[in-house]
Amino acid sequence: MKIWILLPAYNEADSFPRLLPRVKEALAEAGLEWRAVILDDGSTDESSEILAAFQKEYPLDILAHTLNRGLGETERDLFEFVAARGEPDDVALRLDCDDTHDPQFFLAMVKKIREGYDVVIASRFRPGGGQDLGNVSRYRLFLTYAAAFYMNLLFPIKGVRDYSCGFRAYRVGLLCDAVAVFRNNFIQMKGLGFTSTLETIIKLNLLGARFAEVPFHLFYNRKASSSKMLSSLTTLGYFIMTILHWWPFGGWRSCYRQLGDLWRQNPEEARQRYGPGFRRSTISRIGGGGH
């Protein structure tokens, strides 16, 4: 089993020297084979030069977008990369580059995957979890809790409380099936802030994934770069995604109603039935590139 560390990066030159040594230390102590995949999303700082230097010392695959395309496209490309190169029993750990997601939580997440779960979320809302927010505004804090309430109400997923934290572990075989089934529509909300973080688990829930969480402490006070969060754009994305999911005439929920049961019983048949050639409604194509 190999651990794939997926790192979406935009202007994180100050973060890499702090994060990468901690990633190496956490995984080396556990004796786990690992490789990091970093996608530089059009950075304008010294990220490329710093990563080139680290590549001589660490097992890194460095990808790049010439222009800044946003988190949605960056996550999609990272998922597709590991799905094409990883083994089904490998684990993909997706975390932020800004030093707010501590590698000390890796082993607990990998353990849950080994227990049979498909997705493990590092949760601020489990006993033992929490967050050090530093100088984060009360408005931003309000949005965090309002978003959690909204998502739990409209997108209930068994085992999930923290919907907006991007610090997650995925079984690579699940990502392979998600790419095969949803194709370019795996992440449709590509231009709407951090909406893709929620869309990913909604799509994986439709696929039939099993979810678990481990307690996690968000160290926002250690953030080594400026925030890329556009609250208004992400909020708009949540409302659009709610329509896409619940629309009664061909929305995601109705379009993929039988997918989860089929995938749990026969993943190969699910890939064949819902993969290339599966006819989706007009609304399910919004934001996607079709096939």
Contacts in CASP RR format, 6 or more apart in sequence:
PFRMAT RR
TARGET T0000
AUTHOR 0000-0000-0000
METHOD contacts of the structure
MODEL  1
MKIWILLPAYNEADSFPRLLPRVKEALAEAGLEWRAVILDDGSTDESSEI
LAAFQKEYPLDILAHTLNRGLGETERDLFEFVAARGEPDDVALRLDCDDT
HDPQFFLAMVKKIREGYDVVIASRFRPGGGQDLGNVSRYRLFLTYAAAFY
MNLLFPIKGVRDYSCGFRAYRVGLLCDAVAVFRNNFIQMKGLGFTSTLET
IIKLNLLGARFAEVPFHLFYNRKASSSKMLSSLTTLGYFIMTILHWWPFG
GWRSCYRQLGDLWRQNPEEARQRYGPGFRRSTISRIGGGGH
1 32 0 8 1.000
1 33 0 8 1.000
1 87 0 8 1.000
1 89 0 8 1.000
1 90 0 8 1.000
1 91 0 8 1.000
2 32 0 8 1.000
2 33 0 8 1.000
2 34 0 8 1.000
2 35 0 8 1.000
2 86 0 8 1.000
2 87 0 8 1.000
2 90 0 8 1.000
2 91 0 8 1.000
3 27 0 8 1.000
3 32 0 8 1.000
3 33 0 8 1.000
3 34 0 8 1.000
3 35 0 8 1.000
3 90 0 8 1.000
3 91 0 8 1.000
3 92 0 8 1.000
3 93 0 8 1.000
3 106 0 8 1.000
3 110 0 8 1.000
4 34 0 8 1.000
4 35 0 8 1.000
4 36 0 8 1.000
4 37 0 8 1.000
4 82 0 8 1.000
4 86 0 8 1.000
4 90 0 8 1.000
4 91 0 8 1.000
4 92 0 8 1.000
4 93 0 8 1.000
4 172 0 8 1.000
5 23 0 8 1.000
5 34 0 8 1.000
5 35 0 8 1.000
5 36 0 8 1.000
5 37 0 8 1.000
5 93 0 8 1.000
5 95 0 8 1.000
6 36 0 8 1.000
6 37 0 8 1.000
6 75 0 8 1.000
6 78 0 8 1.000
6 79 0 8 1.000
6 82 0 8 1.000
6 92 0 8 1.000
6 93 0 8 1.000
6 94 0 8 1.000
6 95 0 8 1.000
7 19 0 8 1.000
7 36 0 8 1.000
7 37 0 8 1.000
7 38 0 8 1.000
7 39 0 8 1.000
7 78 0 8 1.000
7 94 0 8 1.000
7 95 0 8 1.000
7 96 0 8 1.000
7 97 0 8 1.000
8 39 0 8 1.000
8 41 0 8 1.000
8 71 0 8 1.000
8 74 0 8 1.000
8 75 0 8 1.000
8 78 0 8 1.000
8 94 0 8 1.000
8 96 0 8 1.000
8 97 0 8 1.000
9 15 0 8 1.000
9 16 0 8 1.000
9 38 0 8 1.000
9 39 0 8 1.000
9 40 0 8 1.000
9 41 0 8 1.000
9 43 0 8 1.000
9 47 0 8 1.000
9 97 0 8 1.000
10 40 0 8 1.000
10 41 0 8 1.000
10 42 0 8 1.000
10 43 0 8 1.000
10 68 0 8 1.000
10 70 0 8 1.000
10 74 0 8 1.000
10 228 0 8 1.000
11 43 0 8 1.000
11 44 0 8 1.000
11 45 0 8 1.000
11 47 0 8 1.000
11 225 0 8 1.000
11 226 0 8 1.000
12 43 0 8 1.000
12 45 0 8 1.000
12 47 0 8 1.000
12 97 0 8 1.000
12 98 0 8 1.000
12 224 0 8 1.000
12 225 0 8 1.000
13 43 0 8 1.000
13 45 0 8 1.000
13 46 0 8 1.000
13 47 0 8 1.000
13 50 0 8 1.000
14 224 0 8 1.000
14 225 0 8 1.000
15 97 0 8 1.000
15 98 0 8 1.000
15 99 0 8 1.000
15 224 0 8 1.000
15 225 0 8 1.000
16 47 0 8 1.000
16 50 0 8 1.000
16 51 0 8 1.000
16 54 0 8 1.000
16 97 0 8 1.000
17 50 0 8 1.000
18 99 0 8 1.000
18 224 0 8 1.000
19 97 0 8 1.000
19 99 0 8 1.000
19 103 0 8 1.000
19 224 0 8 1.000
20 36 0 8 1.000
20 54 0 8 1.000
20 58 0 8 1.000
22 102 0 8 1.000
22 103 0 8 1.000
23 34 0 8 1.000
23 36 0 8 1.000
23 103 0 8 1.000
24 58 0 8 1.000
25 103 0 8 1.000
26 103 0 8 1.000
26 104 0 8 1.000
26 106 0 8 1.000
26 107 0 8 1.000
27 34 0 8 1.000
27 103 0 8 1.000
27 106 0 8 1.000
30 106 0 8 1.000
30 107 0 8 1.000
30 110 0 8 1.000
32 110 0 8 1.000
34 59 0 8 1.000
35 59 0 8 1.000
35 60 0 8 1.000
35 61 0 8 1.000
36 58 0 8 1.000
36 59 0 8 1.000
36 60 0 8 1.000
36 61 0 8 1.000
37 60 0 8 1.000
37 61 0 8 1.000
37 63 0 8 1.000
37 78 0 8 1.000
37 81 0 8 1.000
37 82 0 8 1.000
38 51 0 8 1.000
38 60 0 8 1.000
38 61 0 8 1.000
38 62 0 8 1.000
38 63 0 8 1.000
38 97 0 8 1.000
39 63 0 8 1.000
39 64 0 8 1.000
39 65 0 8 1.000
39 74 0 8 1.000
39 77 0 8 1.000
39 78 0 8 1.000
39 81 0 8 1.000
40 47 0 8 1.000
40 48 0 8 1.000
40 51 0 8 1.000
40 62 0 8 1.000
40 63 0 8 1.000
40 64 0 8 1.000
40 65 0 8 1.000
41 65 0 8 1.000
41 68 0 8 1.000
41 69 0 8 1.000
41 70 0 8 1.000
41 71 0 8 1.000
41 73 0 8 1.000
41 74 0 8 1.000
42 64 0 8 1.000
42 65 0 8 1.000
42 66 0 8 1.000
42 67 0 8 1.000
42 68 0 8 1.000
42 69 0 8 1.000
43 68 0 8 1.000
48 62 0 8 1.000
48 64 0 8 1.000
51 60 0 8 1.000
51 62 0 8 1.000
52 62 0 8 1.000
54 60 0 8 1.000
55 62 0 8 1.000
61 81 0 8 1.000
63 77 0 8 1.000
63 78 0 8 1.000
63 81 0 8 1.000
65 73 0 8 1.000
65 74 0 8 1.000
65 77 0 8 1.000
69 190 0 8 1.000
70 190 0 8 1.000
70 191 0 8 1.000
70 193 0 8 1.000
71 193 0 8 1.000
71 194 0 8 1.000
71 196 0 8 1.000
71 197 0 8 1.000
71 228 0 8 1.000
72 187 0 8 1.000
72 189 0 8 1.000
72 190 0 8 1.000
72 191 0 8 1.000
72 193 0 8 1.000
72 195 0 8 1.000
72 196 0 8 1.000
73 187 0 8 1.000
73 190 0 8 1.000
73 191 0 8 1.000
75 94 0 8 1.000
75 187 0 8 1.000
75 196 0 8 1.000
75 197 0 8 1.000
75 200 0 8 1.000
76 186 0 8 1.000
76 187 0 8 1.000
76 190 0 8 1.000
76 196 0 8 1.000
78 94 0 8 1.000
79 92 0 8 1.000
79 170 0 8 1.000
79 175 0 8 1.000
79 178 0 8 1.000
79 179 0 8 1.000
79 186 0 8 1.000
79 187 0 8 1.000
80 179 0 8 1.000
82 90 0 8 1.000
82 92 0 8 1.000
82 172 0 8 1.000
82 175 0 8 1.000
83 172 0 8 1.000
83 173 0 8 1.000
83 175 0 8 1.000
83 176 0 8 1.000
83 178 0 8 1.000
83 179 0 8 1.000
86 172 0 8 1.000
86 176 0 8 1.000
87 172 0 8 1.000
87 173 0 8 1.000
88 171 0 8 1.000
88 172 0 8 1.000
88 173 0 8 1.000
88 176 0 8 1.000
89 171 0 8 1.000
89 172 0 8 1.000
89 173 0 8 1.000
90 171 0 8 1.000
90 172 0 8 1.000
90 173 0 8 1.000
91 109 0 8 1.000
91 110 0 8 1.000
91 113 0 8 1.000
91 169 0 8 1.000
91 170 0 8 1.000
91 171 0 8 1.000
91 172 0 8 1.000
92 169 0 8 1.000
92 170 0 8 1.000
92 171 0 8 1.000
92 172 0 8 1.000
92 175 0 8 1.000
93 106 0 8 1.000
93 109 0 8 1.000
93 110 0 8 1.000
93 168 0 8 1.000
93 169 0 8 1.000
93 170 0 8 1.000
94 166 0 8 1.000
94 167 0 8 1.000
94 168 0 8 1.000
94 169 0 8 1.000
94 170 0 8 1.000
95 101 0 8 1.000
95 103 0 8 1.000
95 166 0 8 1.000
95 167 0 8 1.000
96 166 0 8 1.000
96 167 0 8 1.000
97 225 0 8 1.000
98 223 0 8 1.000
98 224 0 8 1.000
98 225 0 8 1.000
99 219 0 8 1.000
99 222 0 8 1.000
99 223 0 8 1.000
99 224 0 8 1.000
100 218 0 8 1.000
100 219 0 8 1.000
100 220 0 8 1.000
100 222 0 8 1.000
100 223 0 8 1.000
101 122 0 8 1.000
101 166 0 8 1.000
101 167 0 8 1.000
101 218 0 8 1.000
101 219 0 8 1.000
102 217 0 8 1.000
102 219 0 8 1.000
105 122 0 8 1.000
105 167 0 8 1.000
105 214 0 8 1.000
105 216 0 8 1.000
108 214 0 8 1.000
109 120 0 8 1.000
109 122 0 8 1.000
109 168 0 8 1.000
109 169 0 8 1.000
109 214 0 8 1.000
110 169 0 8 1.000
112 120 0 8 1.000
112 169 0 8 1.000
112 212 0 8 1.000
112 214 0 8 1.000
113 120 0 8 1.000
113 169 0 8 1.000
113 171 0 8 1.000
115 212 0 8 1.000
116 171 0 8 1.000
116 210 0 8 1.000
117 171 0 8 1.000
117 210 0 8 1.000
117 211 0 8 1.000
117 212 0 8 1.000
118 170 0 8 1.000
118 171 0 8 1.000
118 174 0 8 1.000
118 204 0 8 1.000
118 208 0 8 1.000
118 209 0 8 1.000
118 210 0 8 1.000
118 211 0 8 1.000
119 168 0 8 1.000
119 169 0 8 1.000
119 170 0 8 1.000
119 171 0 8 1.000
119 174 0 8 1.000
119 201 0 8 1.000
119 204 0 8 1.000
119 209 0 8 1.000
119 210 0 8 1.000
119 211 0 8 1.000
119 212 0 8 1.000
120 168 0 8 1.000
120 169 0 8 1.000
120 211 0 8 1.000
120 212 0 8 1.000
120 213 0 8 1.000
120 214 0 8 1.000
121 160 0 8 1.000
121 162 0 8 1.000
121 165 0 8 1.000
121 166 0 8 1.000
121 167 0 8 1.000
121 168 0 8 1.000
121 201 0 8 1.000
121 211 0 8 1.000
121 212 0 8 1.000
121 213 0 8 1.000
121 214 0 8 1.000
122 162 0 8 1.000
122 165 0 8 1.000
122 166 0 8 1.000
122 167 0 8 1.000
122 168 0 8 1.000
122 213 0 8 1.000
122 214 0 8 1.000
122 216 0 8 1.000
123 129 0 8 1.000
123 161 0 8 1.000
123 162 0 8 1.000
123 165 0 8 1.000
123 213 0 8 1.000
123 214 0 8 1.000
123 215 0 8 1.000
123 216 0 8 1.000
124 130 0 8 1.000
124 131 0 8 1.000
124 162 0 8 1.000
124 165 0 8 1.000
124 216 0 8 1.000
124 217 0 8 1.000
124 218 0 8 1.000
125 148 0 8 1.000
125 161 0 8 1.000
125 162 0 8 1.000
126 161 0 8 1.000
126 162 0 8 1.000
126 213 0 8 1.000
126 214 0 8 1.000
126 215 0 8 1.000
126 216 0 8 1.000
127 215 0 8 1.000
128 215 0 8 1.000
128 217 0 8 1.000
129 215 0 8 1.000
129 216 0 8 1.000
129 217 0 8 1.000
130 215 0 8 1.000
130 216 0 8 1.000
130 217 0 8 1.000
130 218 0 8 1.000
131 217 0 8 1.000
131 218 0 8 1.000
131 219 0 8 1.000
131 220 0 8 1.000
132 217 0 8 1.000
132 218 0 8 1.000
132 219 0 8 1.000
132 220 0 8 1.000
132 221 0 8 1.000
132 222 0 8 1.000
133 140 0 8 1.000
133 141 0 8 1.000
133 218 0 8 1.000
133 220 0 8 1.000
133 221 0 8 1.000
134 220 0 8 1.000
134 221 0 8 1.000
135 221 0 8 1.000
136 220 0 8 1.000
140 229 0 8 1.000
140 231 0 8 1.000
143 231 0 8 1.000
143 235 0 8 1.000
144 164 0 8 1.000
147 163 0 8 1.000
147 164 0 8 1.000
147 235 0 8 1.000
147 238 0 8 1.000
148 161 0 8 1.000
148 162 0 8 1.000
148 163 0 8 1.000
148 164 0 8 1.000
150 238 0 8 1.000
151 163 0 8 1.000
151 164 0 8 1.000
151 198 0 8 1.000
151 238 0 8 1.000
152 161 0 8 1.000
152 163 0 8 1.000
154 242 0 8 1.000
154 245 0 8 1.000
154 246 0 8 1.000
155 163 0 8 1.000
155 198 0 8 1.000
155 202 0 8 1.000
155 205 0 8 1.000
155 245 0 8 1.000
157 163 0 8 1.000
157 201 0 8 1.000
157 202 0 8 1.000
157 205 0 8 1.000
157 211 0 8 1.000
158 211 0 8 1.000
159 211 0 8 1.000
159 212 0 8 1.000
159 213 0 8 1.000
160 201 0 8 1.000
160 211 0 8 1.000
160 213 0 8 1.000
161 213 0 8 1.000
162 213 0 8 1.000
162 216 0 8 1.000
163 197 0 8 1.000
163 198 0 8 1.000
163 201 0 8 1.000
164 194 0 8 1.000
164 197 0 8 1.000
164 198 0 8 1.000
165 197 0 8 1.000
165 216 0 8 1.000
165 218 0 8 1.000
166 197 0 8 1.000
167 216 0 8 1.000
168 201 0 8 1.000
170 204 0 8 1.000
174 204 0 8 1.000
174 207 0 8 1.000
174 209 0 8 1.000
177 207 0 8 1.000
177 263 0 8 1.000
177 267 0 8 1.000
177 270 0 8 1.000
177 271 0 8 1.000
178 186 0 8 1.000
178 203 0 8 1.000
178 204 0 8 1.000
178 207 0 8 1.000
179 186 0 8 1.000
180 271 0 8 1.000
180 275 0 8 1.000
181 207 0 8 1.000
181 259 0 8 1.000
181 263 0 8 1.000
181 270 0 8 1.000
181 271 0 8 1.000
181 274 0 8 1.000
181 275 0 8 1.000
182 203 0 8 1.000
182 207 0 8 1.000
182 274 0 8 1.000
183 275 0 8 1.000
183 276 0 8 1.000
183 290 0 8 1.000
183 291 0 8 1.000
184 288 0 8 1.000
184 289 0 8 1.000
184 290 0 8 1.000
184 291 0 8 1.000
185 280 0 8 1.000
185 284 0 8 1.000
185 285 0 8 1.000
185 288 0 8 1.000
185 289 0 8 1.000
185 290 0 8 1.000
186 200 0 8 1.000
186 203 0 8 1.000
187 196 0 8 1.000
187 199 0 8 1.000
187 200 0 8 1.000
187 203 0 8 1.000
188 199 0 8 1.000
188 244 0 8 1.000
188 285 0 8 1.000
188 286 0 8 1.000
188 287 0 8 1.000
188 288 0 8 1.000
189 195 0 8 1.000
189 196 0 8 1.000
189 199 0 8 1.000
189 237 0 8 1.000
189 240 0 8 1.000
189 241 0 8 1.000
189 287 0 8 1.000
190 196 0 8 1.000
190 287 0 8 1.000
190 288 0 8 1.000
191 233 0 8 1.000
192 233 0 8 1.000
192 234 0 8 1.000
192 236 0 8 1.000
192 237 0 8 1.000
192 240 0 8 1.000
193 229 0 8 1.000
193 230 0 8 1.000
193 233 0 8 1.000
193 234 0 8 1.000
193 237 0 8 1.000
194 229 0 8 1.000
194 230 0 8 1.000
194 234 0 8 1.000
195 234 0 8 1.000
195 237 0 8 1.000
195 238 0 8 1.000
195 240 0 8 1.000
195 241 0 8 1.000
198 238 0 8 1.000
198 241 0 8 1.000
199 241 0 8 1.000
201 211 0 8 1.000
202 241 0 8 1.000
202 245 0 8 1.000
202 252 0 8 1.000
203 252 0 8 1.000
205 211 0 8 1.000
206 252 0 8 1.000
206 253 0 8 1.000
206 256 0 8 1.000
206 259 0 8 1.000
206 260 0 8 1.000
207 256 0 8 1.000
207 259 0 8 1.000
207 260 0 8 1.000
207 263 0 8 1.000
207 270 0 8 1.000
208 259 0 8 1.000
208 260 0 8 1.000
208 261 0 8 1.000
208 263 0 8 1.000
208 264 0 8 1.000
240 286 0 8 1.000
243 283 0 8 1.000
244 251 0 8 1.000
244 252 0 8 1.000
244 283 0 8 1.000
244 284 0 8 1.000
244 286 0 8 1.000
245 251 0 8 1.000
245 252 0 8 1.000
245 253 0 8 1.000
246 253 0 8 1.000
247 254 0 8 1.000
247 283 0 8 1.000
248 254 0 8 1.000
249 281 0 8 1.000
249 283 0 8 1.000
250 280 0 8 1.000
250 281 0 8 1.000
250 283 0 8 1.000
250 284 0 8 1.000
251 281 0 8 1.000
251 283 0 8 1.000
251 284 0 8 1.000
252 284 0 8 1.000
255 280 0 8 1.000
255 281 0 8 1.000
255 284 0 8 1.000
256 274 0 8 1.000
259 270 0 8 1.000
259 274 0 8 1.000
260 270 0 8 1.000
262 269 0 8 1.000
262 270 0 8 1.000
262 273 0 8 1.000
263 270 0 8 1.000
276 291 0 8 1.000
277 291 0 8 1.000
END
